[in-house]
């Protein structure tokens, strides 16, 4: 799946794909959102969840160049542990 076709899906379809098939990499808080980073095949996906309401407000694909903000949070041991599960 290409990022353009993923971004054009309905929100519920995006949620289902991420929930059922994506690998969670890390998360961080930014203002009133918790942002989760997922990998789905070659796509990197951000899921924006409102901290107060716990509702998913946005799901978008990002580029590898956008990973800088996550690099300090992703460790090799966490990735290896997830691949063994």
HTML snippet that shows the backbone in 3Dmol.js (N, CA, C, O; Angstrom):
<script src="https://3Dmol.org/build/3Dmol-min.js"></script>
<div id="view" style="width:600px;height:400px;position:relative"></div>
<script>
const pdb = `
ATOM      1  N   UNK A   1       0.853  -1.179   0.000  1.00  0.00           N
ATOM      2  CA  UNK A   1       0.000   0.000   0.000  1.00  0.00           C
ATOM      3  C   UNK A   1       0.896   1.239   0.000  1.00  0.00           C
ATOM      4  O   UNK A   1       1.899   1.298   0.711  1.00  0.00           O
ATOM      5  N   UNK A   2       0.535   2.174  -0.768  1.00  0.00           N
ATOM      6  CA  UNK A   2       1.285   3.427  -0.837  1.00  0.00           C
ATOM      7  C   UNK A   2       0.680   4.422   0.140  1.00  0.00           C
ATOM      8  O   UNK A   2      -0.496   4.332   0.492  1.00  0.00           O
ATOM      9  N   UNK A   3       1.503   5.374   0.574  1.00  0.00           N
ATOM     10  CA  UNK A   3       1.030   6.331   1.566  1.00  0.00           C
ATOM     11  C   UNK A   3      -0.145   7.157   1.066  1.00  0.00           C
ATOM     12  O   UNK A   3      -1.037   7.494   1.843  1.00  0.00           O
ATOM     13  N   UNK A   4      -0.157   7.486  -0.211  1.00  0.00           N
ATOM     14  CA  UNK A   4      -1.259   8.273  -0.748  1.00  0.00           C
ATOM     15  C   UNK A   4      -2.573   7.504  -0.653  1.00  0.00           C
ATOM     16  O   UNK A   4      -3.591   8.088  -0.280  1.00  0.00           O
ATOM     17  N   UNK A   5      -2.583   6.222  -0.976  1.00  0.00           N
ATOM     18  CA  UNK A   5      -3.817   5.441  -0.900  1.00  0.00           C
ATOM     19  C   UNK A   5      -4.232   5.227   0.559  1.00  0.00           C
ATOM     20  O   UNK A   5      -5.427   5.211   0.857  1.00  0.00           O
ATOM     21  N   UNK A   6      -3.272   5.063   1.470  1.00  0.00           N
ATOM     22  CA  UNK A   6      -3.617   4.928   2.885  1.00  0.00           C
ATOM     23  C   UNK A   6      -4.268   6.211   3.395  1.00  0.00           C
ATOM     24  O   UNK A   6      -5.291   6.160   4.078  1.00  0.00           O
ATOM     25  N   UNK A   7      -3.691   7.338   3.074  1.00  0.00           N
ATOM     26  CA  UNK A   7      -4.220   8.617   3.550  1.00  0.00           C
ATOM     27  C   UNK A   7      -5.626   8.899   3.034  1.00  0.00           C
ATOM     28  O   UNK A   7      -6.357   9.680   3.643  1.00  0.00           O
ATOM     29  N   UNK A   8      -6.012   8.286   1.936  1.00  0.00           N
ATOM     30  CA  UNK A   8      -7.341   8.519   1.368  1.00  0.00           C
ATOM     31  C   UNK A   8      -8.409   7.585   1.931  1.00  0.00           C
ATOM     32  O   UNK A   8      -9.591   7.744   1.625  1.00  0.00           O
ATOM     33  N   UNK A   9      -8.007   6.613   2.752  1.00  0.00           N
ATOM     34  CA  UNK A   9      -8.976   5.700   3.347  1.00  0.00           C
ATOM     35  C   UNK A   9      -9.847   6.415   4.370  1.00  0.00           C
ATOM     36  O   UNK A   9      -9.467   7.455   4.909  1.00  0.00           O
ATOM     37  N   UNK A  10     -11.016   5.845   4.630  1.00  0.00           N
ATOM     38  CA  UNK A  10     -11.880   6.358   5.690  1.00  0.00           C
ATOM     39  C   UNK A  10     -11.208   6.103   7.039  1.00  0.00           C
ATOM     40  O   UNK A  10     -10.432   5.158   7.181  1.00  0.00           O
ATOM     41  N   UNK A  11     -11.505   6.944   8.022  1.00  0.00           N
ATOM     42  CA  UNK A  11     -10.871   6.845   9.336  1.00  0.00           C
ATOM     43  C   UNK A  11     -11.025   5.448   9.943  1.00  0.00           C
ATOM     44  O   UNK A  11     -10.059   4.910  10.483  1.00  0.00           O
ATOM     45  N   UNK A  12     -12.195   4.861   9.867  1.00  0.00           N
ATOM     46  CA  UNK A  12     -12.418   3.538  10.468  1.00  0.00           C
ATOM     47  C   UNK A  12     -11.545   2.477   9.793  1.00  0.00           C
ATOM     48  O   UNK A  12     -11.049   1.569  10.461  1.00  0.00           O
ATOM     49  N   UNK A  13     -11.355   2.583   8.489  1.00  0.00           N
ATOM     50  CA  UNK A  13     -10.482   1.640   7.789  1.00  0.00           C
ATOM     51  C   UNK A  13      -9.021   1.806   8.209  1.00  0.00           C
ATOM     52  O   UNK A  13      -8.293   0.823   8.354  1.00  0.00           O
ATOM     53  N   UNK A  14      -8.604   3.048   8.402  1.00  0.00           N
ATOM     54  CA  UNK A  14      -7.247   3.299   8.886  1.00  0.00           C
ATOM     55  C   UNK A  14      -7.053   2.697  10.275  1.00  0.00           C
ATOM     56  O   UNK A  14      -6.043   2.048  10.544  1.00  0.00           O
ATOM     57  N   UNK A  15      -8.025   2.917  11.146  1.00  0.00           N
ATOM     58  CA  UNK A  15      -7.952   2.379  12.511  1.00  0.00           C
ATOM     59  C   UNK A  15      -7.838   0.861  12.476  1.00  0.00           C
ATOM     60  O   UNK A  15      -7.024   0.284  13.197  1.00  0.00           O
ATOM     61  N   UNK A  16      -8.641   0.216  11.649  1.00  0.00           N
ATOM     62  CA  UNK A  16      -8.617  -1.243  11.557  1.00  0.00           C
ATOM     63  C   UNK A  16      -7.271  -1.744  11.048  1.00  0.00           C
ATOM     64  O   UNK A  16      -6.720  -2.694  11.604  1.00  0.00           O
ATOM     65  N   UNK A  17      -6.737  -1.128  10.012  1.00  0.00           N
ATOM     66  CA  UNK A  17      -5.436  -1.543   9.481  1.00  0.00           C
ATOM     67  C   UNK A  17      -4.326  -1.389  10.514  1.00  0.00           C
ATOM     68  O   UNK A  17      -3.505  -2.288  10.693  1.00  0.00           O
ATOM     69  N   UNK A  18      -4.307  -0.259  11.183  1.00  0.00           N
ATOM     70  CA  UNK A  18      -3.261  -0.022  12.181  1.00  0.00           C
ATOM     71  C   UNK A  18      -3.416  -1.000  13.348  1.00  0.00           C
ATOM     72  O   UNK A  18      -2.442  -1.611  13.787  1.00  0.00           O
ATOM     73  N   UNK A  19      -4.619  -1.139  13.835  1.00  0.00           N
ATOM     74  CA  UNK A  19      -4.867  -2.026  14.979  1.00  0.00           C
ATOM     75  C   UNK A  19      -4.514  -3.478  14.674  1.00  0.00           C
ATOM     76  O   UNK A  19      -3.919  -4.161  15.508  1.00  0.00           O
ATOM     77  N   UNK A  20      -4.876  -3.951  13.490  1.00  0.00           N
ATOM     78  CA  UNK A  20      -4.725  -5.372  13.172  1.00  0.00           C
ATOM     79  C   UNK A  20      -3.390  -5.751  12.546  1.00  0.00           C
ATOM     80  O   UNK A  20      -2.955  -6.895  12.676  1.00  0.00           O
ATOM     81  N   UNK A  21      -2.728  -4.808  11.865  1.00  0.00           N
ATOM     82  CA  UNK A  21      -1.555  -5.198  11.081  1.00  0.00           C
ATOM     83  C   UNK A  21      -0.282  -4.402  11.348  1.00  0.00           C
ATOM     84  O   UNK A  21       0.803  -4.861  10.990  1.00  0.00           O
ATOM     85  N   UNK A  22      -0.374  -3.249  11.953  1.00  0.00           N
ATOM     86  CA  UNK A  22       0.816  -2.403  12.131  1.00  0.00           C
ATOM     87  C   UNK A  22       1.580  -2.786  13.399  1.00  0.00           C
ATOM     88  O   UNK A  22       1.023  -3.355  14.338  1.00  0.00           O
ATOM     89  N   UNK A  23       2.849  -2.460  13.395  1.00  0.00           N
ATOM     90  CA  UNK A  23       3.717  -2.668  14.553  1.00  0.00           C
ATOM     91  C   UNK A  23       3.912  -1.337  15.257  1.00  0.00           C
ATOM     92  O   UNK A  23       4.324  -0.351  14.646  1.00  0.00           O
ATOM     93  N   UNK A  24       3.609  -1.320  16.563  1.00  0.00           N
ATOM     94  CA  UNK A  24       3.801  -0.061  17.293  1.00  0.00           C
ATOM     95  C   UNK A  24       5.282   0.108  17.617  1.00  0.00           C
ATOM     96  O   UNK A  24       5.946  -0.829  18.061  1.00  0.00           O
ATOM     97  N   UNK A  25       5.778   1.302  17.389  1.00  0.00           N
ATOM     98  CA  UNK A  25       7.194   1.585  17.594  1.00  0.00           C
ATOM     99  C   UNK A  25       7.440   2.410  18.846  1.00  0.00           C
ATOM    100  O   UNK A  25       8.344   2.103  19.622  1.00  0.00           O
ATOM    101  N   UNK A  26       6.647   3.449  19.049  1.00  0.00           N
ATOM    102  CA  UNK A  26       6.798   4.283  20.242  1.00  0.00           C
ATOM    103  C   UNK A  26       5.657   5.285  20.292  1.00  0.00           C
ATOM    104  O   UNK A  26       4.794   5.324  19.414  1.00  0.00           O
ATOM    105  N   UNK A  27       5.677   6.087  21.336  1.00  0.00           N
ATOM    106  CA  UNK A  27       4.680   7.154  21.454  1.00  0.00           C
ATOM    107  C   UNK A  27       5.305   8.325  22.196  1.00  0.00           C
ATOM    108  O   UNK A  27       6.342   8.199  22.847  1.00  0.00           O
ATOM    109  N   UNK A  28       4.643   9.457  22.076  1.00  0.00           N
ATOM    110  CA  UNK A  28       5.078  10.657  22.785  1.00  0.00           C
ATOM    111  C   UNK A  28       3.877  11.566  22.995  1.00  0.00           C
ATOM    112  O   UNK A  28       2.873  11.460  22.291  1.00  0.00           O
ATOM    113  N   UNK A  29       3.989  12.455  23.965  1.00  0.00           N
ATOM    114  CA  UNK A  29       2.937  13.431  24.194  1.00  0.00           C
ATOM    115  C   UNK A  29       3.334  14.754  23.578  1.00  0.00           C
ATOM    116  O   UNK A  29       4.488  15.175  23.652  1.00  0.00           O
ATOM    117  N   UNK A  30       2.352  15.402  22.966  1.00  0.00           N
ATOM    118  CA  UNK A  30       2.570  16.700  22.349  1.00  0.00           C
ATOM    119  C   UNK A  30       1.317  17.529  22.595  1.00  0.00           C
ATOM    120  O   UNK A  30       0.266  17.278  22.005  1.00  0.00           O
ATOM    121  N   UNK A  31       1.438  18.507  23.462  1.00  0.00           N
ATOM    122  CA  UNK A  31       0.309  19.334  23.899  1.00  0.00           C
ATOM    123  C   UNK A  31      -0.800  18.430  24.423  1.00  0.00           C
ATOM    124  O   UNK A  31      -0.581  17.703  25.391  1.00  0.00           O
ATOM    125  N   UNK A  32      -1.981  18.454  23.816  1.00  0.00           N
ATOM    126  CA  UNK A  32      -3.089  17.660  24.339  1.00  0.00           C
ATOM    127  C   UNK A  32      -3.289  16.348  23.581  1.00  0.00           C
ATOM    128  O   UNK A  32      -4.383  15.782  23.590  1.00  0.00           O
ATOM    129  N   UNK A  33      -2.234  15.867  22.926  1.00  0.00           N
ATOM    130  CA  UNK A  33      -2.327  14.611  22.170  1.00  0.00           C
ATOM    131  C   UNK A  33      -1.221  13.636  22.559  1.00  0.00           C
ATOM    132  O   UNK A  33      -0.109  14.035  22.906  1.00  0.00           O
ATOM    133  N   UNK A  34      -1.546  12.379  22.493  1.00  0.00           N
ATOM    134  CA  UNK A  34      -0.533  11.328  22.537  1.00  0.00           C
ATOM    135  C   UNK A  34      -0.410  10.870  21.087  1.00  0.00           C
ATOM    136  O   UNK A  34      -1.398  10.501  20.451  1.00  0.00           O
ATOM    137  N   UNK A  35       0.816  10.902  20.578  1.00  0.00           N
ATOM    138  CA  UNK A  35       1.070  10.521  19.194  1.00  0.00           C
ATOM    139  C   UNK A  35       1.773   9.175  19.194  1.00  0.00           C
ATOM    140  O   UNK A  35       2.843   9.020  19.782  1.00  0.00           O
ATOM    141  N   UNK A  36       1.164   8.206  18.531  1.00  0.00           N
ATOM    142  CA  UNK A  36       1.718   6.860  18.423  1.00  0.00           C
ATOM    143  C   UNK A  36       2.347   6.709  17.046  1.00  0.00           C
ATOM    144  O   UNK A  36       1.781   7.141  16.042  1.00  0.00           O
ATOM    145  N   UNK A  37       3.510   6.099  17.008  1.00  0.00           N
ATOM    146  CA  UNK A  37       4.194   5.821  15.746  1.00  0.00           C
ATOM    147  C   UNK A  37       4.088   4.336  15.460  1.00  0.00           C
ATOM    148  O   UNK A  37       4.424   3.505  16.303  1.00  0.00           O
ATOM    149  N   UNK A  38       3.616   4.005  14.262  1.00  0.00           N
ATOM    150  CA  UNK A  38       3.458   2.623  13.824  1.00  0.00           C
ATOM    151  C   UNK A  38       4.182   2.419  12.502  1.00  0.00           C
ATOM    152  O   UNK A  38       4.393   3.360  11.737  1.00  0.00           O
ATOM    153  N   UNK A  39       4.556   1.171  12.251  1.00  0.00           N
ATOM    154  CA  UNK A  39       5.094   0.767  10.956  1.00  0.00           C
ATOM    155  C   UNK A  39       4.142  -0.256  10.357  1.00  0.00           C
ATOM    156  O   UNK A  39       3.739  -1.213  11.018  1.00  0.00           O
ATOM    157  N   UNK A  40       3.794  -0.043   9.113  1.00  0.00           N
ATOM    158  CA  UNK A  40       2.948  -0.973   8.375  1.00  0.00           C
ATOM    159  C   UNK A  40       3.614  -1.194   7.033  1.00  0.00           C
ATOM    160  O   UNK A  40       3.560  -0.343   6.146  1.00  0.00           O
ATOM    161  N   UNK A  41       4.249  -2.362   6.897  1.00  0.00           N
ATOM    162  CA  UNK A  41       5.094  -2.629   5.732  1.00  0.00           C
ATOM    163  C   UNK A  41       6.125  -1.498   5.614  1.00  0.00           C
ATOM    164  O   UNK A  41       6.934  -1.319   6.525  1.00  0.00           O
ATOM    165  N   UNK A  42       6.115  -0.756   4.548  1.00  0.00           N
ATOM    166  CA  UNK A  42       7.099   0.325   4.390  1.00  0.00           C
ATOM    167  C   UNK A  42       6.534   1.692   4.796  1.00  0.00           C
ATOM    168  O   UNK A  42       7.205   2.710   4.625  1.00  0.00           O
ATOM    169  N   UNK A  43       5.325   1.722   5.323  1.00  0.00           N
ATOM    170  CA  UNK A  43       4.715   2.988   5.739  1.00  0.00           C
ATOM    171  C   UNK A  43       5.020   3.291   7.198  1.00  0.00           C
ATOM    172  O   UNK A  43       5.063   2.390   8.037  1.00  0.00           O
ATOM    173  N   UNK A  44       5.229   4.552   7.486  1.00  0.00           N
ATOM    174  CA  UNK A  44       5.295   5.033   8.858  1.00  0.00           C
ATOM    175  C   UNK A  44       4.021   5.825   9.109  1.00  0.00           C
ATOM    176  O   UNK A  44       3.668   6.705   8.325  1.00  0.00           O
ATOM    177  N   UNK A  45       3.335   5.515  10.196  1.00  0.00           N
ATOM    178  CA  UNK A  45       2.010   6.074  10.450  1.00  0.00           C
ATOM    179  C   UNK A  45       1.973   6.697  11.836  1.00  0.00           C
ATOM    180  O   UNK A  45       2.421   6.094  12.811  1.00  0.00           O
ATOM    181  N   UNK A  46       1.434   7.910  11.914  1.00  0.00           N
ATOM    182  CA  UNK A  46       1.196   8.575  13.185  1.00  0.00           C
ATOM    183  C   UNK A  46      -0.293   8.548  13.491  1.00  0.00           C
ATOM    184  O   UNK A  46      -1.129   8.866  12.645  1.00  0.00           O
ATOM    185  N   UNK A  47      -0.603   8.158  14.729  1.00  0.00           N
ATOM    186  CA  UNK A  47      -1.983   8.156  15.205  1.00  0.00           C
ATOM    187  C   UNK A  47      -2.074   9.183  16.325  1.00  0.00           C
ATOM    188  O   UNK A  47      -1.366   9.084  17.327  1.00  0.00           O
ATOM    189  N   UNK A  48      -2.941  10.162  16.153  1.00  0.00           N
ATOM    190  CA  UNK A  48      -3.117  11.240  17.124  1.00  0.00           C
ATOM    191  C   UNK A  48      -4.344  10.950  17.986  1.00  0.00           C
ATOM    192  O   UNK A  48      -5.477  10.931  17.503  1.00  0.00           O
ATOM    193  N   UNK A  49      -4.087  10.725  19.271  1.00  0.00           N
ATOM    194  CA  UNK A  49      -5.167  10.456  20.213  1.00  0.00           C
ATOM    195  C   UNK A  49      -5.263  11.610  21.207  1.00  0.00           C
ATOM    196  O   UNK A  49      -4.266  12.004  21.812  1.00  0.00           O
ATOM    197  N   UNK A  50      -6.453  12.139  21.366  1.00  0.00           N
ATOM    198  CA  UNK A  50      -6.685  13.200  22.333  1.00  0.00           C
ATOM    199  C   UNK A  50      -6.524  12.607  23.728  1.00  0.00           C
ATOM    200  O   UNK A  50      -7.189  11.626  24.065  1.00  0.00           O
ATOM    201  N   UNK A  51      -5.656  13.187  24.535  1.00  0.00           N
ATOM    202  CA  UNK A  51      -5.374  12.639  25.863  1.00  0.00           C
ATOM    203  C   UNK A  51      -6.601  12.689  26.755  1.00  0.00           C
ATOM    204  O   UNK A  51      -6.869  11.746  27.498  1.00  0.00           O
ATOM    205  N   UNK A  52      -7.337  13.769  26.687  1.00  0.00           N
ATOM    206  CA  UNK A  52      -8.490  13.940  27.570  1.00  0.00           C
ATOM    207  C   UNK A  52      -9.661  13.038  27.176  1.00  0.00           C
ATOM    208  O   UNK A  52     -10.248  12.381  28.035  1.00  0.00           O
ATOM    209  N   UNK A  53     -10.004  13.001  25.894  1.00  0.00           N
ATOM    210  CA  UNK A  53     -11.188  12.250  25.456  1.00  0.00           C
ATOM    211  C   UNK A  53     -10.884  10.814  25.037  1.00  0.00           C
ATOM    212  O   UNK A  53     -11.795   9.999  24.895  1.00  0.00           O
ATOM    213  N   UNK A  54      -9.587  10.502  24.838  1.00  0.00           N
ATOM    214  CA  UNK A  54      -9.142   9.179  24.372  1.00  0.00           C
ATOM    215  C   UNK A  54      -9.643   8.847  22.965  1.00  0.00           C
ATOM    216  O   UNK A  54      -9.651   7.681  22.570  1.00  0.00           O
ATOM    217  N   UNK A  55     -10.059   9.857  22.214  1.00  0.00           N
ATOM    218  CA  UNK A  55     -10.532   9.652  20.850  1.00  0.00           C
ATOM    219  C   UNK A  55      -9.392   9.830  19.859  1.00  0.00           C
ATOM    220  O   UNK A  55      -8.538  10.702  20.022  1.00  0.00           O
ATOM    221  N   UNK A  56      -9.391   8.992  18.834  1.00  0.00           N
ATOM    222  CA  UNK A  56      -8.419   9.142  17.755  1.00  0.00           C
ATOM    223  C   UNK A  56      -8.924  10.249  16.846  1.00  0.00           C
ATOM    224  O   UNK A  56     -10.023  10.166  16.297  1.00  0.00           O
ATOM    225  N   UNK A  57      -8.109  11.291  16.691  1.00  0.00           N
ATOM    226  CA  UNK A  57      -8.525  12.449  15.915  1.00  0.00           C
ATOM    227  C   UNK A  57      -7.918  12.486  14.525  1.00  0.00           C
ATOM    228  O   UNK A  57      -8.484  13.096  13.617  1.00  0.00           O
ATOM    229  N   UNK A  58      -6.757  11.833  14.345  1.00  0.00           N
ATOM    230  CA  UNK A  58      -6.122  11.875  13.039  1.00  0.00           C
ATOM    231  C   UNK A  58      -5.171  10.691  12.895  1.00  0.00           C
ATOM    232  O   UNK A  58      -4.546  10.256  13.862  1.00  0.00           O
ATOM    233  N   UNK A  59      -5.075  10.187  11.693  1.00  0.00           N
ATOM    234  CA  UNK A  59      -4.110   9.141  11.353  1.00  0.00           C
ATOM    235  C   UNK A  59      -3.505   9.525  10.011  1.00  0.00           C
ATOM    236  O   UNK A  59      -4.213   9.667   9.014  1.00  0.00           O
ATOM    237  N   UNK A  60      -2.175   9.693   9.999  1.00  0.00           N
ATOM    238  CA  UNK A  60      -1.504  10.118   8.774  1.00  0.00           C
ATOM    239  C   UNK A  60      -0.217   9.331   8.572  1.00  0.00           C
ATOM    240  O   UNK A  60       0.364   8.806   9.522  1.00  0.00           O
ATOM    241  N   UNK A  61       0.212   9.260   7.334  1.00  0.00           N
ATOM    242  CA  UNK A  61       1.520   8.686   7.046  1.00  0.00           C
ATOM    243  C   UNK A  61       2.559   9.794   7.139  1.00  0.00           C
ATOM    244  O   UNK A  61       2.269  10.962   6.881  1.00  0.00           O
ATOM    245  N   UNK A  62       3.768   9.407   7.512  1.00  0.00           N
ATOM    246  CA  UNK A  62       4.863  10.362   7.568  1.00  0.00           C
ATOM    247  C   UNK A  62       6.030   9.819   6.756  1.00  0.00           C
ATOM    248  O   UNK A  62       6.060   8.644   6.392  1.00  0.00           O
ATOM    249  N   UNK A  63       6.975  10.682   6.484  1.00  0.00           N
ATOM    250  CA  UNK A  63       8.172  10.305   5.734  1.00  0.00           C
ATOM    251  C   UNK A  63       9.282   9.929   6.710  1.00  0.00           C
ATOM    252  O   UNK A  63       9.241  10.293   7.886  1.00  0.00           O
ATOM    253  N   UNK A  64      10.264   9.202   6.212  1.00  0.00           N
ATOM    254  CA  UNK A  64      11.402   8.831   7.055  1.00  0.00           C
ATOM    255  C   UNK A  64      12.123  10.068   7.581  1.00  0.00           C
ATOM    256  O   UNK A  64      12.714  10.024   8.660  1.00  0.00           O
ATOM    257  N   UNK A  65      12.083  11.142   6.850  1.00  0.00           N
ATOM    258  CA  UNK A  65      12.730  12.380   7.300  1.00  0.00           C
ATOM    259  C   UNK A  65      12.047  12.975   8.533  1.00  0.00           C
ATOM    260  O   UNK A  65      12.622  13.830   9.208  1.00  0.00           O
ATOM    261  N   UNK A  66      10.821  12.525   8.830  1.00  0.00           N
ATOM    262  CA  UNK A  66      10.087  13.014   9.996  1.00  0.00           C
ATOM    263  C   UNK A  66      10.419  12.244  11.272  1.00  0.00           C
ATOM    264  O   UNK A  66       9.872  12.552  12.331  1.00  0.00           O
ATOM    265  N   UNK A  67      11.294  11.262  11.193  1.00  0.00           N
ATOM    266  CA  UNK A  67      11.584  10.399  12.332  1.00  0.00           C
ATOM    267  C   UNK A  67      12.445  11.034  13.410  1.00  0.00           C
ATOM    268  O   UNK A  67      12.543  10.488  14.509  1.00  0.00           O
ATOM    269  N   UNK A  68      13.065  12.156  13.134  1.00  0.00           N
ATOM    270  CA  UNK A  68      13.972  12.775  14.100  1.00  0.00           C
ATOM    271  C   UNK A  68      13.356  12.918  15.488  1.00  0.00           C
ATOM    272  O   UNK A  68      14.031  12.678  16.489  1.00  0.00           O
ATOM    273  N   UNK A  69      12.103  13.300  15.558  1.00  0.00           N
ATOM    274  CA  UNK A  69      11.475  13.522  16.857  1.00  0.00           C
ATOM    275  C   UNK A  69      11.270  12.231  17.641  1.00  0.00           C
ATOM    276  O   UNK A  69      11.009  12.276  18.843  1.00  0.00           O
ATOM    277  N   UNK A  70      11.386  11.078  16.979  1.00  0.00           N
ATOM    278  CA  UNK A  70      11.183   9.783  17.642  1.00  0.00           C
ATOM    279  C   UNK A  70      12.482   9.050  17.961  1.00  0.00           C
ATOM    280  O   UNK A  70      12.469   8.112  18.758  1.00  0.00           O
ATOM    281  N   UNK A  71      13.586   9.446  17.370  1.00  0.00           N
ATOM    282  CA  UNK A  71      14.804   8.654  17.457  1.00  0.00           C
ATOM    283  C   UNK A  71      15.266   8.386  18.882  1.00  0.00           C
ATOM    284  O   UNK A  71      15.786   7.305  19.156  1.00  0.00           O
ATOM    285  N   UNK A  72      15.099   9.315  19.777  1.00  0.00           N
ATOM    286  CA  UNK A  72      15.526   9.086  21.156  1.00  0.00           C
ATOM    287  C   UNK A  72      14.602   8.129  21.901  1.00  0.00           C
ATOM    288  O   UNK A  72      14.956   7.648  22.978  1.00  0.00           O
ATOM    289  N   UNK A  73      13.437   7.849  21.354  1.00  0.00           N
ATOM    290  CA  UNK A  73      12.459   6.983  22.014  1.00  0.00           C
ATOM    291  C   UNK A  73      12.467   5.547  21.491  1.00  0.00           C
ATOM    292  O   UNK A  73      11.974   4.647  22.171  1.00  0.00           O
ATOM    293  N   UNK A  74      13.010   5.319  20.314  1.00  0.00           N
ATOM    294  CA  UNK A  74      13.030   3.987  19.715  1.00  0.00           C
ATOM    295  C   UNK A  74      14.363   3.329  20.044  1.00  0.00           C
ATOM    296  O   UNK A  74      15.426   3.877  19.755  1.00  0.00           O
ATOM    297  N   UNK A  75      14.294   2.154  20.648  1.00  0.00           N
ATOM    298  CA  UNK A  75      15.512   1.418  20.956  1.00  0.00           C
ATOM    299  C   UNK A  75      15.502   0.088  20.210  1.00  0.00           C
ATOM    300  O   UNK A  75      14.443  -0.465  19.911  1.00  0.00           O
ATOM    301  N   UNK A  76      16.669  -0.404  19.920  1.00  0.00           N
ATOM    302  CA  UNK A  76      16.776  -1.688  19.223  1.00  0.00           C
ATOM    303  C   UNK A  76      16.177  -2.810  20.068  1.00  0.00           C
ATOM    304  O   UNK A  76      15.528  -3.705  19.527  1.00  0.00           O
ATOM    305  N   UNK A  77      16.379  -2.777  21.363  1.00  0.00           N
ATOM    306  CA  UNK A  77      15.847  -3.846  22.211  1.00  0.00           C
ATOM    307  C   UNK A  77      14.320  -3.882  22.180  1.00  0.00           C
ATOM    308  O   UNK A  77      13.727  -4.960  22.215  1.00  0.00           O
ATOM    309  N   UNK A  78      13.684  -2.723  22.115  1.00  0.00           N
ATOM    310  CA  UNK A  78      12.226  -2.717  22.039  1.00  0.00           C
ATOM    311  C   UNK A  78      11.737  -3.257  20.703  1.00  0.00           C
ATOM    312  O   UNK A  78      10.710  -3.934  20.647  1.00  0.00           O
ATOM    313  N   UNK A  79      12.456  -2.965  19.637  1.00  0.00           N
ATOM    314  CA  UNK A  79      12.079  -3.486  18.324  1.00  0.00           C
ATOM    315  C   UNK A  79      12.277  -5.000  18.260  1.00  0.00           C
ATOM    316  O   UNK A  79      11.443  -5.711  17.700  1.00  0.00           O
ATOM    317  N   UNK A  80      13.363  -5.489  18.825  1.00  0.00           N
ATOM    318  CA  UNK A  80      13.612  -6.931  18.829  1.00  0.00           C
ATOM    319  C   UNK A  80      12.599  -7.661  19.683  1.00  0.00           C
ATOM    320  O   UNK A  80      12.140  -8.741  19.309  1.00  0.00           O
ATOM    321  N   UNK A  81      12.245  -7.100  20.811  1.00  0.00           N
ATOM    322  CA  UNK A  81      11.251  -7.726  21.689  1.00  0.00           C
ATOM    323  C   UNK A  81       9.899  -7.831  20.989  1.00  0.00           C
ATOM    324  O   UNK A  81       9.192  -8.826  21.149  1.00  0.00           O
ATOM    325  N   UNK A  82       9.542  -6.822  20.224  1.00  0.00           N
ATOM    326  CA  UNK A  82       8.263  -6.829  19.515  1.00  0.00           C
ATOM    327  C   UNK A  82       8.275  -7.822  18.366  1.00  0.00           C
ATOM    328  O   UNK A  82       7.235  -8.396  18.040  1.00  0.00           O
ATOM    329  N   UNK A  83       9.417  -8.037  17.750  1.00  0.00           N
ATOM    330  CA  UNK A  83       9.479  -8.967  16.634  1.00  0.00           C
ATOM    331  C   UNK A  83       9.418 -10.418  17.111  1.00  0.00           C
ATOM    332  O   UNK A  83       9.030 -11.299  16.344  1.00  0.00           O
ATOM    333  N   UNK A  84       9.791 -10.678  18.355  1.00  0.00           N
ATOM    334  CA  UNK A  84       9.741 -12.031  18.911  1.00  0.00           C
ATOM    335  C   UNK A  84       8.365 -12.378  19.450  1.00  0.00           C
ATOM    336  O   UNK A  84       8.043 -13.554  19.617  1.00  0.00           O
ATOM    337  N   UNK A  85       7.557 -11.374  19.722  1.00  0.00           N
ATOM    338  CA  UNK A  85       6.226 -11.612  20.313  1.00  0.00           C
ATOM    339  C   UNK A  85       5.266 -12.183  19.311  1.00  0.00           C
ATOM    340  O   UNK A  85       4.109 -12.442  19.642  1.00  0.00           O
TER     341      UNK A  85
END
`;
const viewer = $3Dmol.createViewer("view");
viewer.addModel(pdb, "pdb");
viewer.setStyle({}, {cartoon: {color: "spectrum"}});
viewer.zoomTo();
viewer.render();
</script>
